[in-house]
């Protein structure tokens, strides 16, 4: 194709620059600042938020805006905390900080109607991160990491503290991506035996579910619950002692089909089914 024809086609399908204040640089820059579906970049800020307030963004979010998204003063973002999201505009960019000014706030609820806590045996490598990220997208209300006798990962106190801080950032990033305005709760890791031993009696309408490839009951066989506690094992599964104690504490053993699922697959598959049966799918 000749150069003149290529230029003509480009001109035909390219809108005039005057249609966009600031020209094409502004047009493409604003597109970079928007995520999928045209949504503005969302940022969780732990500080108190109010209309008209000037707020400094967390360092990681500020770095991402400036060095990855190439944000500029005047760009719009969304800032959220505790169920309320605010329209905001960048007013200042320093070497290590970004300040935004908040406009009006809206209490927008994107939480699933069925509260579900995931008690997940800690898995190795990036498997735990994947499980937490996708569990947030599926509406999980809280996470309890657990050590099992067959857990591959063992953390001392210092490493556990760092890992919990990392997992919290995974939860926050997942909420920023999926549109949730409430960060799920995250407890400190404990041995599954200790957690089960301290667990109070199940509340009215609470369903306690233990994922097990050896069970005969399916999720679809259960009555509609008001809340769910989902217990998922490590790579090698729970030991017989752990599984027996869970059932003594009111957990019903459930299977997800005739196939053995990986630990990072099992909980997510169960959450998807729970949402389909009783949630907002």
Phi, psi and omega in degrees: 000133182294156182298320182297323181290319177301314180297322180295318180295316178301316181296323182296320186260006179253121180291156181295145183298330183293346177290346183236114177305127181094353176081195186293329179301317179293320179301308183290327178296316180295328177294322178295328182285350180256140176270193182303151177066019176077010181282142175290156177302131182254138184225128174275131179236122183284348181288164176294133184244141178205149179304134179088351182285148171263125188233134173274131181283153175304147185306317182295319179293320178297316179298317181296317180298314187281315190264341179255308182273352179056049181293156179225161177302134182101342179293148181262143175221175173241130179244137183219158177192135172051045173087357181240132176244144184239136165290141183212157177230141179289126181249342183203138175233116176255184182298319184234016184211151174229131179247137177235154174251130185274141172261218182287154178247148179229132175277097184250120185262113175242024181276149177290146181290346181252107180293127183224125177257131178260115173262102190245123172296134186295128178255168188269162175059223182272002183297319180294318178301315180298315180300314182294316181302309183287330177296323175298314179300330180271004169096015182302141182267335181197160182228133174241101176289143185228147168263131174247161178302329181263009179295135177284325184271130174230126185240132171283178187299318182292315180293324179296319179298317179293321181292321178297319177298321177294315180298323179298321177293326176297317179297316181297313181299322179294321177294320178300321183285318190267353176097001178287144180252004178237124179280127178299150177291152180221118180266164176287148180295141177218158174297141184298326179297316180293319181296315179296321181295329181267357184289128178289171178299148180298138178282171180298127178081000178278133176248125179253124189238130177247118180280125183211128179290349183262358183282163178251345183273143177253160177302321182294345180278349186271152174286163180296124178266167172267335176206162185224138166243117186252121182253118183238135187273179179277191182304320182266005181081167176286152174287167179299322180295316180295316180295320179296317180296321178299318181290329174295333180269014172097008178277136177261125179288130183231147176247151177246072181081179184277359184261151176274121182263147174295159182299324180283347178266321190300308183296320182292320177297317179296318179297321178295319179293318179301316178295325180290319183283316191227357184259224186244022175280000000 
